[in-house]
Amino acid sequence: MTHLSTEKIDVMTLWEQAHHPEAGGVVLFSGEVRNNHQGKEVSHLYYEAADQMANKMIAALLDEAKQRWGLQVAIAVHRLGKVSVMETAVVVITAAAHREEAYAANQYIIDRIKHHVPLWKCEHFVDGERAWGGHCSCQQK
């Protein structure tokens, strides 16, 4: 499975794949492009990645989370290229016997994707400016 997509992410199709008879908790996180950042109006984002490395790292991360939290299902897909406001940039779905494990694993996966996987984003602003940054702006908080 590829964990990177240049096409719009079909969240509902992924959701349908996330159910399992042993899972009592299914958690879906959808990271979406908002229309503002630090007081500036955003027109869209643009994502790039070291594709092969990023795909392998996400696959390994999902395997690790499955083992660590006993997940029945772990799915993650990240967009590449232009992503417009209100579109999904990344989705993570986890399914486990109980909600606690599903939530913990989901947050672990998205945090690791944002901090460790070689993905870069460029924010394009309505005023024509743009700013490249890491995948996560946590360091700016």
N, C-alpha and C positions, 0 to 999 in steps of 0.2 A: 504494500500500500504506500502511496506517496502521501506525504504529510504537507506538501506545498502545492498551491494551486494558483494559476494565473486567471482562473475563471471564478465567478461568484461562488461562494460557499453555500451549498444547499443544506442549510441547518436541519430542515425537516427530514431529509433523507438520512442524514447522519443520526438524528434522533431515533428514527425507526430502527436503525442498526444497533442501538445502544441497549436494548432490552434483553434481559436474560432471566430465566426462571428462578435462579438462585439469588437474584439481586432485588433487595427491598428498597434500595435507595439509588436513584439515578440523578446525577447533578450535571447540568449543562451551563457552561460559561461561554458567553458570546461577547468578545471584545469588539466594539463597534466604533466607527469613526464619528467623533463629535464635531460640531461646527465651530469650536473655539479652542484656543490654547493660549494660556497666559495673556488673556485680554485681547487676543487677535483672532479675527475671523478666518477659519480654515476652509479652504475650498475642497481639498482632498489630500490624501496621503499617497506616498509611493514607496513600496517596499522592495528591497533587493536582498539576496541571500547568497551565501556560498552553498548552492543547491544540494550537492551530494552530501557534503558534511552536515548541513542542517537537517536533511532528511534522516540521515543515519543517527544523528544525535536525538532527534525527536523519537524515533523508533526505540532507541535504547532507553530513553527516559520513560516511555510508556511501559516497557518491559519491567524496568526497575519499580515503577509505581504499582504495577500489577502484583509483583512479588511482595513488596513492602506492606501494602494495604489489603492484600487478598482480593483484588478486583476481579470481577468477571469480565468487565469491558473497560477499555481505555482507548479513547479516540482523540486525536488532535490534528487539526488542519490549519495552516496559516496561508493567507493570501500573499501573492507577490504582484508587483506592478501597481497600477493605479487603483486605489480604493476610495470610493466617493463617500461623502458624509452619509451616515445611517446605513452603510454597508458593513458587513461582518469582515473584520480583519483577521480574526483568529477564533477558533472554537475548540473547546475542550469538553469532552463528555466522559464521565466516570460512572461506573455502576458497581456496587458492592452489596454485600448482604445487609449492611446497615448504613444509615445516612452519615454517621460520623466519619467512617472510612472514605465514603464517596466524596464528601466535602473536603476532607484533609488532602486526599490524593489530587483532587481537582486543583486546589490552590497550589500545591507543590508543583504540579505539572506546568501551570501557566507561569508561575514565578520563575521556574527554571528555563522555560522557553524565552521569557523576556530578558533574563539576565545572562544566559550562557550560550544560547544557540546563535550562530552567526547570521543574524538578520539585522538589516538597517532600514530606518525609515527616514523619509524626507517629507516634512510638512510643507504643503503649498498653501499660502495664504491668499485671501481675496485681493489684497493690495499688490500682488505680484511677487512679494518676497517669498523665500523658502529657506528652510533650515534643516540640515541633515543632523541626525542625532543617532544615538543608540536606539535599540528597540524599546527601551524603557526610559522614561524621564524621571525615574525615582530619585536619581542623584540630584535633581534640581529642587526637590522638595525640602 
